[in-house]
Amino acid sequence: MPSSEPDQTSETLDELNLVNAGYVADLYEQYRTDPTSVEPQWRTLFDSGAGGFEPVEAPTKATNGDRQAETDVPPAGPSAPKGATPIKGPAASLARNMTASLGVPTATSFREIDVATLEARRRELNQQISPRKVSFTHLIGWAIVQAAIEQGSMTHYYTELEGQPHRVDPGTLNLGLAVDVERTDGSRFLVVPVIKAASEMDFAGFHARYEELVEKARANKLGADDFAGATITLTNPGTLGTTASVPRLMPNQGSIIATGTIRSVGGDRRMTITSTYDHRIIQGAQSGMFLRRMDGLLSGEDGFFADAFAALGARAADVTTDEPMPSPAEAAGAPAIASSSEQPHELLKAVAAGVALVKAYRHFGHTAAQLDPLGAEPAGDPALDPGPLGLSDTSMAAVPADLLRIYVPGETLADALPHLVETYSGTIAYEVEHIGSHEERVWLRRVIESGE
């Protein structure tokens, strides 16, 4: 790297000494064997001796009669314990960097998001732009960029100058991409190339630069400058089936965002996103708002997908999920309740009371569950008593169970009540009514009460 760019050199060396050190160690070993075998940018860097890299000097030819000085052999250290294997090269660099990351006090925010819209939009986009392809990571990375433009503190980092803590605003948004690369021998290592000035791109430019960096990483063609300047990083262990991840945060970055695998939960398609941040300069509320904004963008807020489509020359039509969730009545297979002109008044009162009783067991049945191994009587809840609701054995026998939207066996409320008691107040307790998603609650009720 030219000496006329000291700031760039310093910045690059900072990056080389962090998460990419393993990759650089591989290149340095290649350079030591044959300096001409590495790219000119890397050779210039290694030849400069910067960053602790020892340049390779041409060997001096010995003349006849010359004798090389003998080198002192250092005394042998203590013998290694049985089974110990030295960690060398990239693995040793990674180990040192992970130890260094312990000096960054972090916290992590989790957010589970619905990705039905993301899946549908991506599918539609790929149909229009084939043979080009947009991955989930392209769109998630773009959402990180857009959210970080609004929540700029997520790209700041902490440093100490003359013993005083400082917050550093790098003044640009550069997205690091954690890429898993496989060597020819089958071993794997991680590199983090950087999309620089990502906030100044449209989605087409972002997509093109992303693909270029990934291709260079897999071909072992990344230059030193490709690693410099990340202000926020995306890692995607979800491609390997990981549900959620709390990655390490390296010095000189404010946050790292991780995505989990996309999975089915109830009737939804879900993905967990985590934000691990330097708690010295970023607070939980800021991280939470950042993830909330990402959630909104990936759900299509503020023309997120329309802009991405337009940048790639596609048209964003209205998209719905493949299988819309049925209404509660459809999910339960329940007919509508007839009006009072068609049903006796007392029966309608009994049906209303039955609905209240079912609701009580779903909310408070766990308070009467037999959970104490010593046999202590549970506290229960007054709402579980059918008496104050005006329900008798006779009136419960007159209430059809299919009007109550329940899944336990029984033709009437009288038949179904013992099964409700056994389900919610037996030796296992359930309470799922606090869950925010209506579709998830309906699905869980059906699974719990039917015993599927």
VOPAGU-2260 file (C-alpha; in pm, 1 decimal, decimal comma):
REM VOPAGU-2260
SITE   aa  ch    i         X         Y         Z
SITE  MET   A    0       0,0       0,0       0,0
SITE  PRO   A    1     149,5     336,4     -93,4
SITE  SER   A    2     314,1     529,4     185,9
SITE  SER   A    3     141,2     844,8      61,4
SITE  GLU   A    4    -181,2     721,7     226,6
SITE  PRO   A    5     -84,9     681,9     591,1
SITE  ASP   A    6    -438,6     717,8     719,5
SITE  GLN   A    7    -567,7     449,4     487,7
SITE  THR   A    8    -276,0     223,3     580,9
SITE  SER   A    9    -345,7     269,3     950,8
SITE  GLU   A   10    -714,8     198,9     900,3
SITE  THR   A   11    -642,9    -109,6     693,0
SITE  LEU   A   12    -398,2    -248,5     948,0
SITE  ASP   A   13    -657,8    -206,1    1221,5
SITE  GLU   A   14    -894,1    -423,6    1019,6
SITE  LEU   A   15    -624,7    -680,7     941,3
SITE  ASN   A   16    -550,6    -724,7    1309,4
SITE  LEU   A   17    -914,1    -802,0    1390,6
SITE  VAL   A   18   -1153,9   -1061,6    1253,5
SITE  ASN   A   19    -977,9   -1091,6     915,3
SITE  ALA   A   20    -641,3   -1175,6    1069,8
SITE  GLY   A   21    -675,7   -1545,7     986,1
SITE  TYR   A   22    -717,3   -1473,5     617,3
SITE  VAL   A   23    -420,2   -1236,3     622,4
SITE  ALA   A   24    -207,0   -1493,1     805,5
SITE  ASP   A   25    -271,5   -1739,1     523,2
SITE  LEU   A   26    -163,0   -1481,6     265,1
SITE  TYR   A   27     146,6   -1392,4     466,4
SITE  GLU   A   28     257,1   -1756,2     476,3
SITE  GLN   A   29     205,8   -1768,6     100,0
SITE  TYR   A   30     411,4   -1448,3      67,2
SITE  ARG   A   31     694,0   -1591,3     277,8
SITE  THR   A   32     714,1   -1892,4      49,1
SITE  ASP   A   33     698,7   -1688,2    -271,9
SITE  PRO   A   34     649,1   -1307,9    -255,0
SITE  THR   A   35     543,9   -1298,6    -620,7
SITE  SER   A   36     249,5   -1532,6    -558,7
SITE  VAL   A   37      34,0   -1270,2    -381,9
SITE  GLU   A   38    -147,6    -970,3    -527,5
SITE  PRO   A   39      67,8    -652,6    -563,3
SITE  GLN   A   40    -135,6    -469,1    -296,8
SITE  TRP   A   41     -62,1    -742,7     -43,0
SITE  ARG   A   42     304,3    -767,9    -141,0
SITE  THR   A   43     347,4    -391,0     -96,6
SITE  LEU   A   44     191,7    -414,2     248,8
SITE  PHE   A   45     407,8    -707,8     358,3
SITE  ASP   A   46     724,6    -556,7     205,5
SITE  SER   A   47     666,8    -238,4     407,5
SITE  GLY   A   48     696,9    -428,8     733,0
SITE  ALA   A   49     386,6    -248,8     860,5
SITE  GLY   A   50     164,5    -410,9    1117,0
SITE  GLY   A   51     441,8    -637,7    1242,4
SITE  PHE   A   52     477,8    -826,7     913,4
SITE  GLU   A   53     842,0    -917,2     859,5
SITE  PRO   A   54     942,6    -860,6     495,8
SITE  VAL   A   55    1105,9   -1144,7     308,8
SITE  GLU   A   56    1458,0   -1055,2     201,3
SITE  ALA   A   57    1640,4   -1217,6     -83,2
SITE  PRO   A   58    1886,6   -1471,6      57,4
SITE  THR   A   59    2256,4   -1377,1      39,2
SITE  LYS   A   60    2462,7   -1616,4    -166,2
SITE  ALA   A   61    2741,7   -1774,1      34,2
SITE  THR   A   62    3094,0   -1776,2    -123,5
SITE  ASN   A   63    3338,2   -2065,3    -108,0
SITE  GLY   A   64    3485,3   -2093,0     236,3
SITE  ASP   A   65    3213,0   -1884,3     400,9
SITE  ARG   A   66    3054,2   -2032,3     704,9
SITE  GLN   A   67    2724,1   -1920,8     849,5
SITE  ALA   A   68    2719,4   -1832,4    1216,1
SITE  GLU   A   69    2560,6   -2088,8    1437,1
SITE  THR   A   70    2241,9   -1979,9    1605,9
SITE  ASP   A   71    2177,4   -2035,7    1971,1
SITE  VAL   A   72    1913,2   -2296,6    2037,7
SITE  PRO   A   73    1665,9   -2172,4    2298,3
SITE  PRO   A   74    1620,8   -2395,6    2598,1
SITE  ALA   A   75    1328,7   -2633,0    2575,4
SITE  GLY   A   76    1015,9   -2521,3    2756,2
SITE  PRO   A   77     789,1   -2739,9    2964,0
SITE  SER   A   78     651,2   -3037,6    2775,7
SITE  ALA   A   79     295,8   -3010,6    2646,1
SITE  PRO   A   80      29,7   -3221,1    2816,1
SITE  LYS   A   81     -90,0   -3532,4    2641,2
SITE  GLY   A   82    -335,0   -3451,9    2362,8
SITE  ALA   A   83    -225,3   -3087,7    2323,8
SITE  THR   A   84    -203,9   -2957,9    1967,6
SITE  PRO   A   85     -52,8   -2617,2    1886,6
SITE  ILE   A   86    -294,6   -2366,7    1736,7
SITE  LYS   A   87    -117,9   -2204,9    1444,8
SITE  GLY   A   88    -173,9   -1965,6    1158,6
SITE  PRO   A   89    -528,2   -1834,9    1104,0
SITE  ALA   A   90    -671,4   -2033,7    1393,5
SITE  ALA   A   91    -420,1   -1875,8    1632,5
SITE  SER   A   92    -503,1   -1529,2    1501,2
SITE  LEU   A   93    -872,4   -1597,6    1548,9
SITE  ALA   A   94    -810,5   -1716,9    1905,0
SITE  ARG   A   95    -621,1   -1397,9    1989,2
SITE  ASN   A   96    -894,6   -1182,4    1839,1
SITE  MET   A   97   -1168,5   -1360,4    2031,3
SITE  THR   A   98    -971,4   -1297,9    2349,7
SITE  ALA   A   99    -941,5    -929,8    2254,2
SITE  SER   A  100   -1319,2    -912,9    2203,6
SITE  LEU   A  101   -1366,3    -989,3    2573,6
SITE  GLY   A  102   -1255,1    -631,7    2638,8
SITE  VAL   A  103   -1570,3    -496,8    2470,1
SITE  PRO   A  104   -1866,2    -484,0    2714,6
SITE  THR   A  105   -2163,1    -586,7    2502,2
SITE  ALA   A  106   -2534,8    -639,6    2536,5
SITE  THR   A  107   -2770,6    -804,7    2288,5
SITE  SER   A  108   -3125,2    -728,9    2173,9
SITE  PHE   A  109   -3343,7   -1000,8    2020,0
SITE  ARG   A  110   -3640,1    -949,4    1788,6
SITE  GLU   A  111   -3848,2   -1216,8    1619,8
SITE  ILE   A  112   -4002,2   -1094,2    1296,4
SITE  ASP   A  113   -4262,4   -1225,3    1052,9
SITE  VAL   A  114   -4097,5   -1281,9     713,9
SITE  ALA   A  115   -4398,8   -1385,4     504,4
SITE  THR   A  116   -4383,9   -1058,4     311,6
SITE  LEU   A  117   -4005,7   -1085,4     271,8
SITE  GLU   A  118   -4037,9   -1436,8     128,1
SITE  ALA   A  119   -4318,2   -1337,7    -108,8
SITE  ARG   A  120   -4142,2   -1023,3    -232,9
SITE  ARG   A  121   -3811,5   -1202,8    -285,5
SITE  ARG   A  122   -3983,7   -1481,1    -476,7
SITE  GLU   A  123   -4162,1   -1229,7    -701,3
SITE  LEU   A  124   -3844,5   -1027,0    -758,0
SITE  ASN   A  125   -3638,5   -1330,9    -857,4
SITE  GLN   A  126   -3905,3   -1436,9   -1105,8
SITE  GLN   A  127   -3876,2   -1098,6   -1276,2
SITE  ILE   A  128   -3496,8   -1058,8   -1284,2
SITE  SER   A  129   -3391,4   -1417,9   -1364,9
SITE  PRO   A  130   -3116,4   -1532,9   -1419,6
SITE  ARG   A  131   -2996,3   -1276,5   -1165,8
SITE  LYS   A  132   -3082,2   -1365,7    -808,4
SITE  VAL   A  133   -3154,1   -1176,8    -488,7
SITE  SER   A  134   -3093,4   -1363,9    -162,9
SITE  PHE   A  135   -3250,2   -1302,8     176,1
SITE  THR   A  136   -2913,4   -1167,0     289,7
SITE  HIS   A  137   -2914,4    -905,4      13,6
SITE  LEU   A  138   -3247,8    -768,8     135,9
SITE  ILE   A  139   -3161,8    -799,3     505,1
SITE  GLY   A  140   -2829,2    -623,0     449,2
SITE  TRP   A  141   -3008,3    -345,8     262,4
SITE  ALA   A  142   -3256,7    -312,0     550,6
SITE  ILE   A  143   -2961,9    -277,2     791,9
SITE  VAL   A  144   -2822,9       5,4     579,5
SITE  GLN   A  145   -3156,0     189,5     566,4
SITE  ALA   A  146   -3222,1     144,1     939,5
SITE  ALA   A  147   -2868,1     255,4    1028,6
SITE  ILE   A  148   -2911,1     573,0     822,2
SITE  GLU   A  149   -3192,7     667,4    1061,7
SITE  GLN   A  150   -3030,0     522,5    1376,6
SITE  GLY   A  151   -2675,7     647,4    1315,3
SITE  SER   A  152   -2550,0     568,2    1665,6
SITE  MET   A  153   -2540,3     198,4    1570,5
SITE  THR   A  154   -2233,9     273,6    1353,7
SITE  HIS   A  155   -2039,5     468,1    1618,4
SITE  TYR   A  156   -1757,0     307,8    1813,5
SITE  TYR   A  157   -1573,0     358,2    2142,5
SITE  THR   A  158   -1209,8     454,3    2191,1
SITE  GLU   A  159    -989,0     612,9    2455,6
SITE  LEU   A  160    -771,9     914,1    2376,3
SITE  GLU   A  161    -516,3    1019,2    2637,2
SITE  GLY   A  162    -701,7     809,5    2890,6
SITE  GLN   A  163   -1039,4     972,0    2822,8
SITE  PRO   A  164   -1334,4     777,6    2675,0
SITE  HIS   A  165   -1457,1     903,9    2338,3
SITE  ARG   A  166   -1743,2     822,3    2103,6
SITE  VAL   A  167   -1629,5     817,9    1739,6
SITE  ASP   A  168   -1870,3     890,4    1455,4
SITE  PRO   A  169   -1692,4     755,1    1145,4
SITE  GLY   A  170   -1904,0     980,3     923,7
SITE  THR   A  171   -1986,7     703,6     677,3
SITE  LEU   A  172   -2184,3     380,9     669,1
SITE  ASN   A  173   -1972,5      83,8     565,4
SITE  LEU   A  174   -2134,2    -259,4     595,7
SITE  GLY   A  175   -1912,4    -556,5     682,6
SITE  LEU   A  176   -2028,3    -894,0     549,2
SITE  ALA   A  177   -1919,0   -1207,8     732,7
SITE  VAL   A  178   -1849,7   -1464,3     458,5
SITE  ASP   A  179   -1774,3   -1829,6     529,1
SITE  VAL   A  180   -1507,5   -1954,8     286,6
SITE  GLU   A  181   -1398,1   -2312,8     227,8
SITE  ARG   A  182   -1032,9   -2389,4     155,5
SITE  THR   A  183    -922,6   -2650,8     -95,3
SITE  ASP   A  184    -845,4   -2889,2     193,7
SITE  GLY   A  185   -1205,9   -2867,0     317,2
SITE  SER   A  186   -1133,2   -2647,9     619,2
SITE  ARG   A  187   -1330,8   -2325,3     662,8
SITE  PHE   A  188   -1248,6   -1972,1     769,5
SITE  LEU   A  189   -1429,3   -1642,3     805,5
SITE  VAL   A  190   -1358,1   -1317,3     624,1
SITE  VAL   A  191   -1538,6    -984,5     656,4
SITE  PRO   A  192   -1511,9    -772,4     341,4
SITE  VAL   A  193   -1673,3    -430,0     349,2
SITE  ILE   A  194   -1929,5    -256,2     127,4
SITE  LYS   A  195   -1805,3     101,1     159,4
SITE  ALA   A  196   -2037,4     402,2     145,1
SITE  ALA   A  197   -2336,5     166,9     136,5
SITE  SER   A  198   -2567,7     450,4     239,7
SITE  GLU   A  199   -2487,2     633,9     -84,4
SITE  MET   A  200   -2591,5     344,1    -309,9
SITE  ASP   A  201   -2922,7     233,7    -449,3
SITE  PHE   A  202   -3017,2    -132,4    -416,9
SITE  ALA   A  203   -2876,2    -221,8    -758,4
SITE  GLY   A  204   -2533,7     -82,1    -667,6
SITE  PHE   A  205   -2545,8    -250,1    -327,2
SITE  HIS   A  206   -2639,0    -584,6    -483,2
SITE  ALA   A  207   -2360,1    -561,5    -742,1
SITE  ARG   A  208   -2091,9    -471,8    -486,1
SITE  TYR   A  209   -2211,0    -747,0    -251,3
SITE  GLU   A  210   -2181,6   -1008,3    -526,7
SITE  GLU   A  211   -1839,5    -878,0    -629,9
SITE  LEU   A  212   -1700,2    -905,8    -276,6
SITE  VAL   A  213   -1842,6   -1252,9    -216,0
SITE  GLU   A  214   -1699,9   -1376,9    -547,0
SITE  LYS   A  215   -1357,7   -1232,0    -461,5
SITE  ALA   A  216   -1370,8   -1390,4    -115,5
SITE  ARG   A  217   -1443,0   -1736,1    -254,7
SITE  ALA   A  218   -1171,0   -1697,4    -518,6
SITE  ASN   A  219    -919,5   -1579,9    -255,1
SITE  LYS   A  220    -881,0   -1249,3    -441,7
SITE  LEU   A  221    -973,3    -996,2    -172,5
SITE  GLY   A  222    -732,6    -705,3    -139,5
SITE  ALA   A  223    -625,8    -540,0     185,0
SITE  ASP   A  224    -846,6    -239,0     115,2
SITE  ASP   A  225   -1153,7    -464,7      83,8
SITE  PHE   A  226   -1134,2    -526,0     459,2
SITE  ALA   A  227   -1099,4    -168,1     579,4
SITE  GLY   A  228   -1353,3      55,0     744,8
SITE  ALA   A  229   -1653,6    -155,3     855,0
SITE  THR   A  230   -1882,4      48,6    1080,9
SITE  ILE   A  231   -2153,5    -218,3    1127,7
SITE  THR   A  232   -2143,6    -589,4    1039,1
SITE  LEU   A  233   -2394,5    -851,7     924,2
SITE  THR   A  234   -2344,7   -1221,3     995,2
SITE  ASN   A  235   -2592,6   -1487,5     887,2
SITE  PRO   A  236   -2546,1   -1818,9    1071,2
SITE  GLY   A  237   -2909,3   -1892,7     985,3
SITE  THR   A  238   -2788,7   -2045,7     657,6
SITE  LEU   A  239   -2656,4   -2333,9     871,0
SITE  GLY   A  240   -2983,1   -2376,6    1062,1
SITE  THR   A  241   -2892,2   -2164,1    1365,5
SITE  THR   A  242   -3206,4   -2017,2    1523,2
SITE  ALA   A  243   -3040,1   -1719,9    1695,3
SITE  SER   A  244   -2684,0   -1605,8    1753,9
SITE  VAL   A  245   -2491,5   -1367,9    1980,5
SITE  PRO   A  246   -2169,0   -1302,0    1785,0
SITE  ARG   A  247   -1855,7   -1142,9    1926,3
SITE  LEU   A  248   -1810,8    -769,6    1872,4
SITE  MET   A  249   -1459,7    -665,4    1776,9
SITE  PRO   A  250   -1296,9    -335,6    1884,4
SITE  ASN   A  251   -1362,2     -26,6    1669,2
SITE  GLN   A  252   -1717,8    -126,1    1581,0
SITE  GLY   A  253   -2042,3     -32,4    1751,5
SITE  SER   A  254   -2266,4    -324,6    1659,5
SITE  ILE   A  255   -2296,4    -655,0    1477,7
SITE  ILE   A  256   -2630,0    -786,3    1349,0
SITE  ALA   A  257   -2700,5   -1160,5    1324,9
SITE  THR   A  258   -2989,8   -1338,0    1155,9
SITE  GLY   A  259   -3125,0   -1683,1    1235,0
SITE  THR   A  260   -3282,7   -1943,7    1011,9
SITE  ILE   A  261   -3633,2   -1887,4     876,1
SITE  ARG   A  262   -3874,4   -2130,1    1041,3
SITE  SER   A  263   -4245,6   -2201,3    1076,8
SITE  VAL   A  264   -4407,6   -2105,5    1408,4
SITE  GLY   A  265   -4778,0   -2173,4    1424,8
SITE  GLY   A  266   -4917,5   -2028,2    1106,5
SITE  ASP   A  267   -4632,4   -1779,1    1063,4
SITE  ARG   A  268   -4291,3   -1774,5     898,2
SITE  ARG   A  269   -4046,9   -1635,1    1152,1
SITE  MET   A  270   -3685,3   -1524,4    1179,0
SITE  THR   A  271   -3488,7   -1401,1    1480,5
SITE  ILE   A  272   -3260,7   -1098,9    1443,3
SITE  THR   A  273   -3009,7   -1004,7    1712,5
SITE  SER   A  274   -2819,8    -681,4    1764,3
SITE  THR   A  275   -2503,9    -712,0    1974,3
SITE  TYR   A  276   -2372,3    -367,4    2061,1
SITE  ASP   A  277   -2104,8    -186,4    2262,2
SITE  HIS   A  278   -2294,2     -91,4    2577,1
SITE  ARG   A  279   -2053,5     193,9    2652,5
SITE  ILE   A  280   -2196,9     404,4    2369,8
SITE  ILE   A  281   -2521,1     232,0    2261,4
SITE  GLN   A  282   -2817,6     171,1    2489,6
SITE  GLY   A  283   -3084,7     -96,2    2473,8
SITE  ALA   A  284   -3355,1     144,6    2358,3
SITE  GLN   A  285   -3145,6     248,1    2057,3
SITE  SER   A  286   -3077,2    -112,7    1963,5
SITE  GLY   A  287   -3444,3    -200,0    2009,6
SITE  MET   A  288   -3559,3      86,4    1787,3
SITE  PHE   A  289   -3305,9     -17,8    1525,1
SITE  LEU   A  290   -3442,8    -373,6    1516,1
SITE  ARG   A  291   -3800,1    -242,4    1512,1
SITE  ARG   A  292   -3715,9     -31,6    1207,9
SITE  MET   A  293   -3558,4    -332,0    1035,5
SITE  ASP   A  294   -3875,7    -530,2    1107,6
SITE  GLY   A  295   -4088,7    -257,4     953,0
SITE  LEU   A  296   -3874,1    -230,0     641,5
SITE  LEU   A  297   -3871,6    -605,9     583,0
SITE  SER   A  298   -4250,7    -595,7     616,2
SITE  GLY   A  299   -4262,7    -342,8     332,0
SITE  GLU   A  300   -4291,5      -9,9     513,6
SITE  ASP   A  301   -4205,2     316,5     336,2
SITE  GLY   A  302   -4169,9     160,3      -8,3
SITE  PHE   A  303   -3874,4     -59,3      90,8
SITE  PHE   A  304   -3948,8    -330,9    -163,6
SITE  ALA   A  305   -4082,8     -93,3    -428,8
SITE  ASP   A  306   -3750,8      94,7    -426,4
SITE  ALA   A  307   -3549,6    -228,8    -443,4
SITE  PHE   A  308   -3761,0    -358,8    -731,9
SITE  ALA   A  309   -3730,5     -32,7    -924,3
SITE  ALA   A  310   -3351,5     -23,9    -881,7
SITE  LEU   A  311   -3327,7    -365,6   -1049,6
SITE  GLY   A  312   -3573,4    -275,4   -1325,6
SITE  ALA   A  313   -3860,2    -482,1   -1185,7
SITE  ARG   A  314   -4215,8    -391,2   -1092,0
SITE  ALA   A  315   -4345,6    -449,1    -739,3
SITE  ALA   A  316   -4703,4    -573,7    -764,0
SITE  ASP   A  317   -4925,8    -627,7    -463,1
SITE  VAL   A  318   -4822,2    -945,2    -284,9
SITE  THR   A  319   -5010,1   -1159,3     -37,7
SITE  THR   A  320   -4891,9   -1465,6     148,1
SITE  ASP   A  321   -4955,8   -1800,5     -19,9
SITE  GLU   A  322   -5207,7   -1925,4     235,6
SITE  PRO   A  323   -5388,3   -1652,5     430,1
SITE  MET   A  324   -5463,3   -1745,2     790,8
SITE  PRO   A  325   -5833,1   -1831,7     839,9
SITE  SER   A  326   -6048,5   -1625,0    1067,9
SITE  PRO   A  327   -6101,6   -1754,8    1422,3
SITE  ALA   A  328   -6442,8   -1896,1    1328,3
SITE  GLU   A  329   -6296,2   -2072,3    1023,6
SITE  ALA   A  330   -6001,3   -2200,9    1225,7
SITE  ALA   A  331   -6235,2   -2355,4    1480,1
SITE  GLY   A  332   -6491,7   -2468,8    1224,1
SITE  ALA   A  333   -6763,7   -2297,0    1426,9
SITE  PRO   A  334   -7095,9   -2184,4    1284,1
SITE  ALA   A  335   -7234,5   -1841,8    1363,3
SITE  ILE   A  336   -7453,1   -1814,0    1672,7
SITE  ALA   A  337   -7815,6   -1760,1    1587,8
SITE  SER   A  338   -7996,3   -1445,5    1695,9
SITE  SER   A  339   -8221,2   -1432,6    2001,9
SITE  SER   A  340   -8526,2   -1453,2    1779,4
SITE  GLU   A  341   -8417,8   -1806,7    1681,2
SITE  GLN   A  342   -8283,9   -1934,2    2013,7
SITE  PRO   A  343   -8433,4   -1929,1    2362,8
SITE  HIS   A  344   -8300,3   -1648,9    2581,2
SITE  GLU   A  345   -8176,5   -1890,3    2849,6
SITE  LEU   A  346   -7970,6   -2086,8    2598,8
SITE  LEU   A  347   -7801,4   -1770,9    2476,6
SITE  LYS   A  348   -7714,6   -1681,9    2836,3
SITE  ALA   A  349   -7568,4   -2029,7    2883,7
SITE  VAL   A  350   -7362,4   -2002,3    2564,4
SITE  ALA   A  351   -7223,1   -1664,5    2674,1
SITE  ALA   A  352   -7139,0   -1807,5    3016,6
SITE  GLY   A  353   -6974,9   -2109,5    2851,5
SITE  VAL   A  354   -6755,1   -1882,2    2639,4
SITE  ALA   A  355   -6650,6   -1697,1    2957,1
SITE  LEU   A  356   -6569,9   -2027,1    3130,8
SITE  VAL   A  357   -6355,4   -2147,8    2840,5
SITE  LYS   A  358   -6172,6   -1814,1    2839,7
SITE  ALA   A  359   -6113,4   -1842,3    3215,0
SITE  TYR   A  360   -5953,0   -2186,2    3179,5
SITE  ARG   A  361   -5728,4   -2065,3    2899,5
SITE  HIS   A  362   -5615,6   -1765,5    3105,2
SITE  PHE   A  363   -5617,0   -1897,3    3463,1
SITE  GLY   A  364   -5640,6   -2276,7    3444,1
SITE  HIS   A  365   -5272,0   -2304,5    3526,2
SITE  THR   A  366   -5338,0   -2157,1    3872,5
SITE  ALA   A  367   -5532,7   -2473,3    3961,2
SITE  ALA   A  368   -5280,7   -2716,1    3809,9
SITE  GLN   A  369   -5140,4   -2991,8    4031,9
SITE  LEU   A  370   -4773,3   -2897,5    4001,4
SITE  ASP   A  371   -4643,9   -2938,5    4359,3
SITE  PRO   A  372   -4472,2   -3279,9    4399,4
SITE  LEU   A  373   -4548,3   -3264,1    4774,0
SITE  GLY   A  374   -4919,7   -3245,2    4704,8
SITE  ALA   A  375   -4993,9   -2891,5    4824,4
SITE  GLU   A  376   -5331,4   -2767,1    4704,2
SITE  PRO   A  377   -5303,1   -2506,1    4423,9
SITE  ALA   A  378   -5455,5   -2163,0    4476,5
SITE  GLY   A  379   -5685,9   -2175,9    4175,0
SITE  ASP   A  380   -5899,2   -1882,4    4061,9
SITE  PRO   A  381   -6267,3   -1795,8    4125,8
SITE  ALA   A  382   -6320,7   -1750,5    3751,2
SITE  LEU   A  383   -6284,1   -2128,2    3706,9
SITE  ASP   A  384   -6606,9   -2196,6    3898,9
SITE  PRO   A  385   -6908,4   -2234,6    3664,6
SITE  GLY   A  386   -7155,0   -2161,6    3948,8
SITE  PRO   A  387   -7121,3   -1780,2    3962,4
SITE  LEU   A  388   -7166,7   -1775,6    3585,4
SITE  GLY   A  389   -7510,6   -1930,4    3627,2
SITE  LEU   A  390   -7408,5   -2261,4    3474,1
SITE  SER   A  391   -7559,8   -2584,7    3598,6
SITE  ASP   A  392   -7514,8   -2940,3    3476,6
SITE  THR   A  393   -7841,9   -2906,0    3285,7
SITE  SER   A  394   -7758,7   -2575,9    3118,8
SITE  MET   A  395   -7406,7   -2694,1    3027,7
SITE  ALA   A  396   -7554,7   -3006,8    2869,9
SITE  ALA   A  397   -7765,6   -2781,3    2645,4
SITE  VAL   A  398   -7468,7   -2582,1    2510,9
SITE  PRO   A  399   -7322,8   -2732,3    2189,1
SITE  ALA   A  400   -6944,8   -2754,2    2216,2
SITE  ASP   A  401   -6893,3   -2636,4    1858,4
SITE  LEU   A  402   -7027,3   -2293,0    1954,8
SITE  LEU   A  403   -6740,5   -2248,6    2203,1
SITE  ARG   A  404   -6450,6   -2282,1    1957,9
SITE  ILE   A  405   -6278,8   -2548,3    2164,3
SITE  TYR   A  406   -6080,5   -2851,9    2050,0
SITE  VAL   A  407   -6121,1   -3092,1    2344,3
SITE  PRO   A  408   -6352,0   -3393,3    2297,3
SITE  GLY   A  409   -6723,1   -3364,3    2378,9
SITE  GLU   A  410   -7050,9   -3280,4    2209,7
SITE  THR   A  411   -7162,8   -3033,6    2477,0
SITE  LEU   A  412   -7004,6   -2804,8    2733,2
SITE  ALA   A  413   -7090,2   -3060,9    3001,5
SITE  ASP   A  414   -6894,6   -3326,5    2808,5
SITE  ALA   A  415   -6604,3   -3094,2    2729,2
SITE  LEU   A  416   -6551,8   -2932,9    3071,6
SITE  PRO   A  417   -6370,8   -3231,7    3232,5
SITE  HIS   A  418   -6131,0   -3235,5    2937,1
SITE  LEU   A  419   -6069,8   -2860,4    2972,3
SITE  VAL   A  420   -5994,0   -2913,4    3341,7
SITE  GLU   A  421   -5756,7   -3199,3    3261,5
SITE  THR   A  422   -5583,3   -2996,1    2988,3
SITE  TYR   A  423   -5532,4   -2667,5    3172,1
SITE  SER   A  424   -5544,4   -2771,2    3539,7
SITE  GLY   A  425   -5392,4   -3117,5    3535,2
SITE  THR   A  426   -5031,9   -3210,5    3606,5
SITE  ILE   A  427   -4908,6   -2997,3    3315,5
SITE  ALA   A  428   -5005,6   -2630,4    3286,9
SITE  TYR   A  429   -5044,9   -2411,9    2979,2
SITE  GLU   A  430   -5102,5   -2038,9    2939,2
SITE  VAL   A  431   -5060,4   -1900,8    2588,3
SITE  GLU   A  432   -5309,6   -1613,0    2587,7
SITE  HIS   A  433   -5034,9   -1356,9    2654,8
SITE  ILE   A  434   -4884,7   -1418,3    2309,4
SITE  GLY   A  435   -4925,8   -1113,2    2087,9
SITE  SER   A  436   -4996,7   -1294,5    1760,4
SITE  HIS   A  437   -5361,4   -1397,9    1719,4
SITE  GLU   A  438   -5269,2   -1664,2    1464,6
SITE  GLU   A  439   -5015,2   -1820,4    1700,6
SITE  ARG   A  440   -5266,2   -1827,4    1987,8
SITE  VAL   A  441   -5530,7   -2002,6    1774,3
SITE  TRP   A  442   -5277,1   -2257,6    1654,8
SITE  LEU   A  443   -5145,6   -2327,6    2006,8
SITE  ARG   A  444   -5498,0   -2365,3    2147,9
SITE  ARG   A  445   -5576,0   -2625,6    1885,0
SITE  VAL   A  446   -5253,5   -2819,4    1943,9
SITE  ILE   A  447   -5283,3   -2809,3    2324,7
SITE  GLU   A  448   -5652,9   -2893,8    2348,5
SITE  SER   A  449   -5663,2   -3155,9    2073,1
SITE  GLY   A  450   -5341,6   -3324,7    2186,4
SITE  GLU   A  451   -5196,7   -3323,4    1834,6
